Amino acid sequence: MKIIDYQDSRPIYEQIAAYYRRMILMGVMETDEQMPSVRSLAIELSTNPNTVQKAYTALERDGYIYTVKGRGNFVKGRDELVNVKEEELVEKVSRLFQEANEMGLSYEDIVRKAEERMKND
């Protein structure tokens, strides 16, 4: 499992949180599935438990996981998270299309160029 990239400029806790956000949104982790314990994940990643706890706190704050006292951390409902993420993405794309339109670029040109880039990535 490749979670931490030491070449990445983001803090380690952000990389851990981003990894689990992706896994949850992709459906790899299911609703109410238990997250690895802070201690076990810290050992597995060779990092400080405080770093993992900071990542879990960020995930909980963003609504991806919930904590049950004495039992651990669990994945929240994926469907709700996907809907929220979809709304965020639609908002971002709408702003980008508006900006492109203001510059005189057509919707079709932007979509075509984006599709070309996606094929090359």
HELIX and SHEET records of a PDB file:
HELIX    1   1 ILE A   12  LEU A   25  1                                  14    
HELIX    2   2 VAL A   38  LEU A   45  1                                   8    
HELIX    3   3 PRO A   49  ARG A   61  1                                  13    
HELIX    4   4 ARG A   78  GLU A  102  1                                  25    
HELIX    5   5 TYR A  107  ASN A  120  1                                  14    
SHEET    1   A 2 ILE A  65  VAL A  68  0                                        
SHEET    2   A 2 GLY A  72  VAL A  75 -1                                        
END                                                                             
